[in-house]
């Protein structure tokens, strides 16, 4: 049984240098139910003469969703002025996403966060979520394994608990869980409605954990991630949302974008099967 919905993060297609329309078309043709686009790609497309209407038209397909966006604004930075500028940036970007029907946006610990306490970060996250909900786009808390703060699932849970956000959501990524040393069994402590999206990837045994980079991610099932266990825990807590393939492989050795997207979907569906 495969109880999840499928999406493709556009990062997986970066080596092909596609514009957002091409990213969407490849993702639909490969059979995914949704896509994660990057703000920088949307803005580049618009700067180069593309239109909001053309993106909207490309997204139009029954049971296909622009369900999350990847952006980098310093909402949790230690510097107040930087945070205020980040909220202005976030507002602009979320309004753009709302016009495209995007449901959510990732909120990672981007910027200078080393000296930021988790209770402070909770207040900053609360402001961001309030802004997003007024616009109609849900910010999803993302932890990064190598971040100087907000690097583990436990820290993300603490930020959500300390905020006054009703029904906050977290982004789950096995690569960042491994890099940051999160205990995968911690997934069992989450409720299904606390998970905004699950990124899908795997990681090799070598290089060692502390030397792994994003480009070292591999297709699900090709590394040492406890993928089957992770899928079971997600299913046990009732999660039926999107699992999204997010890779940063730099060379696909002559394969086409559609071939890679289709192969990734096959690997994801096989690796996240639940008994």
C-alpha positions as CSV (number, residue, x, y, z in Angstrom):
1,X,0.0,0.0,0.0
2,X,1.2,3.5,-0.9
3,X,-0.9,5.9,1.3
4,X,0.8,9.2,0.3
5,X,0.4,11.8,-2.4
6,X,3.4,12.3,-4.7
7,X,5.3,15.5,-5.6
8,X,8.5,16.6,-7.2
9,X,10.8,19.3,-5.8
10,X,12.1,21.2,-8.8
11,X,15.7,21.0,-7.3
12,X,15.7,17.4,-8.7
13,X,15.6,18.8,-12.2
14,X,18.2,21.6,-11.7
15,X,20.9,20.0,-13.9
16,X,18.5,20.4,-16.9
17,X,18.2,24.2,-16.5
18,X,14.5,24.2,-17.2
19,X,12.2,27.2,-16.7
20,X,9.2,26.8,-14.4
21,X,6.8,25.9,-17.3
22,X,9.1,23.1,-18.4
23,X,9.5,21.9,-14.8
24,X,5.7,21.8,-14.4
25,X,5.2,19.9,-17.7
26,X,7.9,17.3,-16.9
27,X,6.4,16.7,-13.5
28,X,2.9,16.3,-14.9
29,X,4.1,14.0,-17.7
30,X,6.0,11.8,-15.2
31,X,2.8,11.3,-13.2
32,X,3.2,13.2,-10.0
33,X,0.3,14.8,-8.2
34,X,2.1,18.0,-7.2
35,X,5.2,20.1,-7.5
36,X,7.4,22.3,-5.3
37,X,8.7,25.3,-7.2
38,X,11.5,27.6,-6.2
39,X,10.7,31.3,-5.8
40,X,14.0,32.2,-7.6
41,X,12.9,30.2,-10.7
42,X,9.4,31.8,-10.7
43,X,10.9,35.3,-10.5
44,X,13.5,34.5,-13.2
45,X,10.8,33.3,-15.5
46,X,8.7,36.5,-14.9
47,X,11.8,38.8,-15.4
48,X,12.5,37.1,-18.7
49,X,9.1,37.9,-20.1
50,X,6.9,35.1,-18.7
51,X,3.6,35.8,-17.1
52,X,1.6,34.8,-14.0
53,X,-1.2,33.7,-16.4
54,X,1.1,31.3,-18.3
55,X,2.2,29.7,-15.1
56,X,-1.4,29.4,-13.9
57,X,-2.3,27.7,-17.3
58,X,0.6,25.3,-17.0
59,X,-0.5,24.3,-13.5
60,X,-4.1,23.6,-14.6
61,X,-4.7,19.9,-14.4
62,X,-7.2,17.8,-12.5
63,X,-5.6,16.4,-9.3
64,X,-2.3,18.4,-9.8
65,X,-1.2,20.9,-7.2
66,X,1.4,23.5,-6.7
67,X,1.6,22.5,-3.0
68,X,4.7,24.1,-1.7
69,X,7.4,26.6,-2.6
70,X,11.1,26.9,-1.6
71,X,12.3,30.4,-0.6
72,X,15.0,31.9,1.6
73,X,14.1,34.9,3.7
74,X,15.8,35.5,7.1
75,X,12.7,35.4,9.3
76,X,14.6,34.1,12.3
77,X,17.8,36.2,12.0
78,X,19.4,37.5,15.2
79,X,19.3,41.1,13.8
80,X,15.9,42.9,14.1
81,X,16.3,45.0,11.0
82,X,17.2,41.9,9.0
83,X,14.0,40.1,10.3
84,X,11.8,43.1,9.4
85,X,13.3,43.2,5.8
86,X,12.7,39.4,5.7
87,X,9.0,39.8,6.5
88,X,8.7,42.4,3.7
89,X,10.3,39.9,1.3
90,X,8.2,37.1,2.6
91,X,5.0,39.1,2.2
92,X,5.9,39.9,-1.4
93,X,6.8,36.3,-2.2
94,X,3.7,34.8,-0.5
95,X,1.4,37.2,-2.4
96,X,3.0,36.0,-5.6
97,X,2.5,32.4,-4.5
98,X,-1.1,33.0,-3.5
99,X,-1.8,34.3,-7.1
100,X,-0.5,30.9,-8.3
101,X,-2.6,28.9,-5.9
102,X,0.3,27.7,-3.9
103,X,-0.7,26.3,-0.5
104,X,2.5,26.7,1.5
105,X,6.1,27.9,1.7
106,X,9.1,26.4,3.5
107,X,10.6,28.4,6.4
108,X,14.1,27.1,7.1
109,X,16.6,28.7,9.6
110,X,18.2,30.8,6.9
111,X,20.5,33.6,8.1
112,X,22.4,34.3,11.3
113,X,20.5,32.2,13.9
114,X,23.4,31.0,16.1
115,X,22.5,33.3,19.0
116,X,18.7,33.0,18.7
117,X,17.0,31.1,21.5
118,X,14.3,28.7,20.5
119,X,11.7,30.6,22.5
120,X,12.6,33.7,20.5
121,X,12.5,31.8,17.3
122,X,9.0,30.6,18.3
123,X,7.8,34.3,18.5
124,X,9.4,35.0,15.1
125,X,7.7,32.0,13.5
126,X,4.4,33.1,15.0
127,X,4.7,36.4,13.2
128,X,5.5,34.7,9.9
129,X,2.6,32.3,10.2
130,X,0.2,35.1,11.0
131,X,1.4,37.0,7.9
132,X,1.1,34.0,5.7
133,X,-2.3,33.0,6.9
134,X,-3.6,36.5,6.2
135,X,-2.3,36.1,2.6
136,X,-3.5,32.5,2.3
137,X,-0.1,30.7,2.2
138,X,1.0,28.5,5.1
139,X,4.6,28.8,6.3
140,X,6.0,25.4,7.2
141,X,8.8,25.2,9.8
142,X,11.9,23.5,8.3
143,X,14.9,22.4,10.3
144,X,18.3,22.1,8.7
145,X,20.8,19.5,10.0
146,X,23.8,21.8,9.7
147,X,22.0,24.9,11.0
148,X,23.5,26.5,14.1
149,X,20.0,26.6,15.6
150,X,16.9,24.7,14.6
151,X,18.8,21.7,13.4
152,X,16.8,18.8,14.8
153,X,13.2,17.5,14.9
154,X,13.2,18.0,18.7
155,X,14.1,21.7,18.3
156,X,11.4,22.2,15.6
157,X,8.8,20.6,17.9
158,X,9.9,23.0,20.7
159,X,9.6,26.0,18.5
160,X,6.1,24.9,17.4
161,X,5.1,24.2,21.1
162,X,6.4,27.6,22.3
163,X,4.7,29.5,19.6
164,X,1.0,30.5,19.9
165,X,0.4,29.2,16.4
166,X,-2.7,27.0,16.2
167,X,-2.0,23.8,14.3
168,X,1.6,24.7,13.2
169,X,3.3,22.5,10.6
170,X,6.8,21.1,10.2
171,X,8.7,19.9,7.1
172,X,10.3,16.5,7.5
173,X,13.5,15.7,5.5
174,X,15.4,12.5,6.2
175,X,18.7,14.0,5.0
176,X,18.4,16.8,7.5
177,X,17.3,14.4,10.2
178,X,20.5,12.3,9.6
179,X,22.8,15.3,9.3
180,X,21.5,16.9,12.5
181,X,21.4,13.7,14.5
182,X,17.6,13.6,14.9
183,X,16.1,10.3,16.2
184,X,13.8,8.9,13.4
185,X,11.6,7.3,16.1
186,X,10.7,10.9,17.0
187,X,8.3,10.9,14.0
188,X,6.0,8.7,16.0
189,X,5.5,11.6,18.5
190,X,4.0,13.8,15.7
191,X,0.4,14.1,14.8
192,X,-0.4,13.8,11.1
193,X,-1.8,17.3,10.9
194,X,1.5,18.7,12.2
195,X,3.4,17.6,9.1
196,X,3.2,20.1,6.2
197,X,5.2,18.0,3.8
198,X,7.8,15.2,3.7
199,X,10.9,15.5,1.5
200,X,12.1,12.3,0.1
201,X,15.7,11.4,-0.4
202,X,18.4,9.0,0.8
203,X,22.1,9.3,1.7
204,X,25.1,7.1,1.3
205,X,27.3,5.6,4.1
206,X,30.3,7.5,2.7
207,X,31.3,10.3,3.0
208,X,30.8,10.4,6.8
209,X,27.8,12.3,8.1
210,X,29.7,15.5,9.0
211,X,31.1,15.8,5.4
212,X,27.8,15.1,3.5
213,X,26.6,17.8,1.3
214,X,23.2,18.3,-0.5
215,X,24.7,17.0,-3.7
216,X,25.4,13.7,-2.0
217,X,21.7,12.9,-1.7
218,X,20.7,9.8,-3.6
219,X,17.4,8.3,-4.8
220,X,15.3,6.7,-2.0
221,X,16.3,3.1,-1.5
222,X,19.8,3.6,-2.8
223,X,21.4,4.6,0.6
224,X,21.3,3.8,4.3
225,X,18.3,5.8,5.4
226,X,15.7,3.7,7.3
227,X,13.2,4.6,4.6
228,X,10.9,1.6,5.2
229,X,10.7,2.3,8.9
230,X,10.1,6.0,8.2
231,X,7.2,5.2,5.8
232,X,5.7,2.9,8.4
233,X,5.8,5.5,11.2
234,X,4.3,8.1,8.9
235,X,1.5,5.8,8.0
236,X,0.9,4.7,11.6
237,X,0.3,8.3,12.7
238,X,-2.1,8.7,9.8
239,X,-0.1,10.9,7.5
240,X,-1.5,10.8,4.0
241,X,-0.1,14.1,2.6
242,X,2.6,14.8,0.1
243,X,6.0,13.1,-0.1
244,X,8.2,15.1,-2.4
245,X,11.4,13.9,-4.1
246,X,14.1,16.5,-3.4
247,X,17.5,15.7,-4.8
248,X,20.5,17.9,-5.7
249,X,22.4,15.4,-8.0
250,X,24.6,17.4,-10.3
251,X,24.9,14.9,-13.2
252,X,22.4,12.3,-14.4
253,X,24.8,10.8,-17.0
254,X,22.8,11.5,-20.2
255,X,19.3,10.8,-18.9
256,X,16.6,13.2,-19.8
257,X,14.6,15.3,-17.3
258,X,11.5,13.2,-18.0
259,X,13.4,9.9,-17.5
260,X,14.8,11.1,-14.2
261,X,11.4,12.4,-13.0
262,X,9.7,9.1,-13.9
263,X,12.5,7.0,-12.4
264,X,12.3,9.1,-9.2
265,X,8.5,8.5,-8.9
266,X,9.0,4.8,-9.3
267,X,11.7,4.7,-6.6
268,X,9.7,6.8,-4.3
269,X,6.5,4.6,-4.6
270,X,8.6,1.5,-4.1
271,X,10.6,2.8,-1.1
272,X,7.6,4.2,0.7
273,X,5.3,1.2,0.4
274,X,3.7,0.2,3.7
275,X,2.6,-3.3,4.6
